[in-house]
Amino acid sequence: MKIFSIFLTIILSLLSVTEISHASDIMGKPRIVDGDTIWIGPTKIRLHGIDAPESKQTCKKADATEYHCGEMATFALAEIIEKHWITCKGEMIDRYKRLISVCYAGPYDINAEMVKRGWAIAYRRYSEDYIDEEEFAKNNKMGMWKGKFIKPWDWRKKIGSR
């Protein structure tokens, strides 16, 4: 009986290690980096399927005045998350060693909400998940869609060429 108990303990220990090593959900209170990147504990997370303006990126309002849309996107993400603990689900790691995830505050898809509010756009190069939310934001002139902006990936190319 004692041998069976030891054997069972070893098996259960091995199973729990396997579950932890393959876990793809991260939960916690995030630290916001910008409109599409957060940290939860030691894990840097890139929000899947969206691209938000870079922190230093500017856009133009309808009256052509410039504003810091990158900062506004960061503030929008902070407003969506507020003080919630969030859950991020993902398994892929990008070339910058960030976990690519869809993150949730309760039942709400944070990635979708960023696009729907117009502070990020669907990153079609990697996903078609948020095209409907982008169309909603565009049609309703939400966030960046109130004026003119350079798509974040084009802005990064432009800045990188300097």
Summary of the structure (lengths in Angstrom):
residues: 162
radius of gyration: 19.7
end to end distance: 72.4
largest distance: 80.2
contacts: 482
relative contact order: 0.17
helix: 38%
strand: 27%
